[in-house]
Amino acid sequence: MNNKTMLVVLAAAFALAACHEIPQDKAKPYAGKEDVQPYAGDLFKGDKQKFEQALAERAGHENEYPRIAGNAQQ
């Protein structure tokens, strides 16, 4: 075999090896600790509505339009 034929054979072997699909196993169950609801702590004591209300109030402070409109000087 000459060098050109050997190069073609190696290129074909690498190309075929690159097309190999990795076997996919079934998903394994999560073995870590269970997640706790964010409103289950001492601050909200399990009150989901109070937690969502606090989130909405905090998100309202992220809006800069009321802050700018309140300080506008014309």
N, C-alpha and C positions, 0 to 999 in steps of 0.2 A: 504494500500500500504506500502510495506516495503521500506527501504532506497535505496536498489539497483534499484528497479523499478522506484522510484522517480528520482534517478540520471540519469537513461536512458531516462526518459521522458524529463527532463530538458536539457540533452545533445542534444536530437533530436530537441527540440524547439529552442535552440541556433543555431544549425546547419541550420535549415530551415530559421531562421531569418537572418543569414549571407548570404544566397543565394538570398535575395531580391534585385532586380535591382531598382536603383533610377530612377524615370521618367526623361526623357531628354526633356526639353522644346526647342522651336525654338530659334535660336540665336537672341539676341537683337541687334539692330543697335547701333553703337558707338555714344555716345552722347557728347563726348568731343570736344575739339577744333580741327580744321583741321590741318594736318601736313603741314609745309612749306618746300619747297625744299631746300636742303642745299646750293645750289648755288644762291638762291634768295636774299641773304643778300647784304650789302653794299660793301663787298670785291669783289664779282664777278659780281654783278649787273645783275643777271639772265643769265650770259654766262656759259652755261653748259660745253662747250668745254674747257674753261679756268679753270673751276673747276676740271674737270677730268685730265687735264694736271698738275695742282698743286698737285693732289692726287698721280699721277704717279711719280712726282719728289720727293715727300715726301716718298713714298714707296721705291724709289731707295736709299734713305739715310739709310733705314733699313737693306740693304744688307751689310754684313760685309766683303764679299770676296774682293770687290774692295779696301776697306780700308786697309785690311791686305796685299793684293798684292802690293799696292802702298808703303807700309812701309817695305816690305821684304828686308832684307839685306842678301846677299849671298856672 
